[in-house]
């Protein structure tokens, strides 16, 4: 599995991409009975009206405690646990400005543009940073946790039931973990600003994981890399896909599939879904 894939193999992958069907239920927000339904909320990303502790700026002992990254436009609650009133003001003076009574709370809408927003208090030397992310992953990114992907895992490994999954979204990377008896495997999709950044990220990731180029795919617009221990990386459009099956034993399932081969088949399944999604 550490040999480069030939151009003939690359053309075979192209055929897979052209013919692969994802069917209904692979889009974000559709039912996913085999696991958690993809959503920004379950990943820990605060959404409008969530009111969770993680979406709050805390003021205590004259210091700010920053919330976790928030979705653009989310409501941000400021909880003042000190005995004096305080003001929370963005350093640019325009993004937000809210007064918070002593021992009380106040709320404001996070900026609608993703980015880092330094802020300060109206009194004292208090500083913090509010991180605003895109509202959620794209539909294409969530396909790594979709029903088509789960069905493919079930078929390759001849599982008795569709695997359950967990997922996470940090504002740029969506990850889906499949906890299996033979070991966990993870598929991640990082969304970059443009195609060139996605391809560059795939190359850097491949270098760090000692994953060799898959010959012939770059000419098809699909820079791909594969390591012998079970990592496969692809770049398509502005997305970088990594399938990590390195926790698997040498072979898995009744068909004795190697970890590297399994990761490759899962990667081509996701690429096929993306091709159909954009067609």
C-alpha positions in Angstrom: 0.0 0.0 0.0 3.0 2.3 0.0 3.3 2.2 -3.7 2.0 5.1 -5.8 -1.3 4.6 -7.6 -0.9 4.4 -11.4 -2.7 6.7 -13.8 -5.0 3.8 -14.7 -5.9 3.8 -11.0 -6.5 7.5 -11.1 -8.8 7.1 -14.0 -10.7 4.5 -12.1 -11.2 6.9 -9.3 -12.5 9.5 -11.8 -15.0 6.9 -12.9 -16.0 6.4 -9.3 -16.5 10.1 -8.8 -18.6 10.3 -11.9 -20.9 7.4 -11.0 -21.0 7.6 -7.2 -24.5 8.5 -5.9 -25.1 9.9 -2.5 -28.9 9.8 -2.5 -31.2 11.6 -0.1 -30.1 12.0 3.5 -26.5 13.0 2.8 -27.1 16.7 3.2 -26.6 18.7 6.4 -29.8 18.7 8.5 -31.3 15.5 7.1 -32.1 12.7 9.5 -29.1 10.6 10.5 -30.5 7.6 12.5 -27.1 5.9 12.8 -25.5 8.7 14.8 -25.7 12.3 15.9 -27.3 14.7 13.4 -24.7 17.2 12.2 -25.3 20.6 13.7 -23.2 23.6 14.9 -24.8 23.5 18.3 -23.7 20.0 19.2 -20.1 20.8 18.3 -19.8 23.4 21.0 -20.2 26.3 18.6 -22.6 28.8 20.2 -25.6 29.7 18.2 -28.1 32.6 18.4 -30.2 32.3 21.6 -28.1 29.4 23.0 -27.4 31.1 26.3 -24.8 28.5 27.2 -22.1 29.2 29.7 -19.6 28.7 26.9 -21.1 31.7 25.0 -20.7 34.1 27.9 -18.0 36.6 28.7 -17.4 36.4 32.4 -16.1 39.3 34.5 -14.6 38.2 37.8 -11.9 39.7 40.0 -11.4 42.5 37.6 -10.6 40.2 34.6 -12.4 39.0 31.5 -12.8 35.3 30.7 -13.3 34.9 27.0 -16.1 32.6 25.6 -15.3 29.8 23.1 -15.5 30.8 19.4 -19.0 32.0 18.6 -21.0 31.8 15.4 -21.5 35.1 13.5 -24.5 37.0 14.7 -24.8 34.9 17.9 -26.1 36.6 21.1 -23.2 37.1 23.5 -24.1 37.3 27.2 -21.8 39.2 29.6 -22.0 38.0 33.2 -20.5 40.5 35.7 -19.7 38.6 39.0 -17.9 41.7 40.5 -19.4 44.3 42.8 -18.8 47.2 40.4 -20.5 48.0 37.1 -18.5 47.4 33.9 -18.5 48.3 30.2 -17.4 45.9 27.5 -16.2 47.8 24.4 -14.6 46.5 21.2 -11.2 48.0 20.5 -12.5 49.3 17.1 -15.3 51.1 19.1 -18.0 50.1 16.6 -18.5 46.3 16.8 -20.0 46.2 20.3 -20.4 48.4 23.4 -22.4 47.2 26.3 -22.8 48.2 30.0 -23.1 45.5 32.6 -24.5 46.2 36.1 -22.7 44.9 39.2 -23.7 41.3 39.8 -25.9 41.3 36.6 -25.8 40.4 32.9 -26.2 42.1 29.6 -26.2 40.8 26.0 -25.2 42.0 22.5 -25.1 40.5 19.0 -21.7 39.2 17.9 -20.4 40.8 14.7 -21.6 39.2 11.5 -18.2 39.0 9.9 -15.9 36.2 11.1 -12.6 37.3 12.8 -11.0 38.1 16.1 -12.4 41.1 18.0 -10.2 42.5 20.8 -12.2 44.3 23.5 -11.5 46.1 26.8 -13.3 47.3 29.8 -14.5 50.8 30.5 -12.6 50.9 33.8 -9.3 49.3 34.8 -6.8 47.4 32.7 -9.2 44.7 31.4 -8.7 43.1 28.0 -10.1 40.1 26.1 -10.7 38.7 22.6 -14.0 37.6 21.1 -13.5 35.1 18.3 -16.3 35.0 15.7 -16.5 32.1 13.2 -18.7 31.3 10.2 -22.2 30.3 11.2 -21.6 26.6 10.5 -19.9 24.0 8.2 -21.0 23.7 4.6 -23.3 20.9 3.5 -20.4 19.3 1.7 -18.2 19.2 4.8 -20.9 17.4 6.9 -21.0 14.6 4.3 -18.2 12.8 6.2 -20.9 12.1 8.9 -23.8 11.5 6.5 -25.7 8.4 5.8 -23.9 7.5 2.6 -20.6 7.5 4.5 -22.0 5.3 7.3 -23.4 2.9 4.8 -20.1 2.5 3.1 -18.3 1.8 6.4 -21.0 -0.8 7.2 -20.6 -2.5 3.8 -16.8 -2.5 3.8 -16.5 -3.9 7.3 -19.6 -6.1 7.2 -20.9 -4.5 10.4 -24.1 -5.8 12.0 -25.4 -2.2 12.5 -24.8 1.2 11.1 -22.1 2.9 13.2 -22.9 5.9 15.5 -20.7 8.9 15.1 -19.7 12.1 16.9 -18.7 15.3 15.3 -17.1 18.7 15.9 -16.9 22.1 14.2 -14.3 24.7 15.2 -15.1 27.3 12.6 -12.9 26.0 9.8 -12.6 22.3 10.3 -15.5 19.7 10.6 -14.5 16.3 12.0 -16.5 13.1 12.2 -15.3 10.3 14.5 -16.5 6.7 14.0 -15.9 4.7 17.3 -15.6 1.1 16.1 -14.6 -2.1 17.9 -11.5 -2.4 15.7 -10.5 1.2 16.6 -11.7 4.7 15.9 -11.3 6.3 12.6 -11.7 10.0 11.9 -12.6 12.0 8.8 -12.0 15.8 8.8 -12.7 18.5 6.3 -11.0 21.9 6.5 -12.6 24.7 4.6 -10.1 27.3 3.2 -10.7 30.7 1.6 -9.7 29.4 -1.8 -8.7 26.3 -3.8 -4.9 27.2 -3.7 -5.0 27.3 0.1 -6.7 24.0 0.3 -4.2 22.4 -2.0 -1.3 23.9 0.0 -2.8 22.6 3.3 -3.1 19.1 1.8 0.5 19.2 0.8 1.7 20.3 4.2 -0.4 17.7 6.0 0.9 15.0 3.7 4.5 16.0 4.4 3.9 15.9 8.1 2.3 12.4 7.9 4.8 11.0 5.4 2.0 10.4 2.9 3.2 10.0 -0.7 1.4 11.6 -3.7 -1.2 9.4 -5.5 0.1 9.5 -9.0 -2.1 10.9 -11.7 -4.8 12.6 -9.5 -3.2 16.0 -9.5 -3.7 16.2 -13.3 -7.4 15.6 -12.7 -7.6 18.5 -10.2 -7.5 16.2 -7.2 -4.2 16.4 -5.4 -4.1 13.3 -3.3 -1.7 11.6 -0.8 -1.6 8.3 0.9 0.5 6.9 3.8 1.0 3.2 4.4 -0.3 3.4 8.0 -3.8 4.5 7.0 -3.9 8.2 6.2 -5.4 9.6 3.0 -5.5 13.3 2.1 -7.3 15.0 -0.8 -7.8 18.6 -1.9 -10.9 19.4 -3.9 -12.0 23.0 -4.5 -11.5 24.9 -1.3 -11.7 21.8 0.9 -9.0 19.5 2.4 -10.2 16.0 3.3 -8.2 13.7 5.6 -9.3 10.2 6.4 -7.3 8.8 9.4 -7.6 5.0 10.0 -4.2 4.6 11.7 -5.9 3.2 14.8 -7.0 0.1 12.9 -5.1 -3.2 13.1 -3.2 -4.4 10.0 -6.4 -5.6 8.4 -10.1 -5.1 9.3 -13.3 -6.9 8.5 -14.0 -10.3 7.0 -12.4 -9.2 3.7 -9.1 -8.4 5.5 -9.0 -4.8 4.2 -5.8 -2.9 5.1 -6.2 0.4 7.0 -4.7 2.3 4.0 -7.1 0.7 1.5 -10.1 1.4 3.8 -9.1 5.0 4.2 -8.7 5.3 0.4 -12.2 3.8 -0.2 -13.8 6.2 2.3 -12.0 9.2 0.8 -13.3 8.3 -2.7 -16.8 7.9 -1.3 -16.7 11.4 0.1 -15.2 12.8 -3.1 -18.0 11.1 -5.1 -20.6 12.8 -2.8 -18.9 16.2 -3.4 -18.9 15.7 -7.1 -22.6 14.9 -7.2 -23.3 17.7 -4.8 -21.7 20.3 -7.1 -22.9 18.8 -10.4 
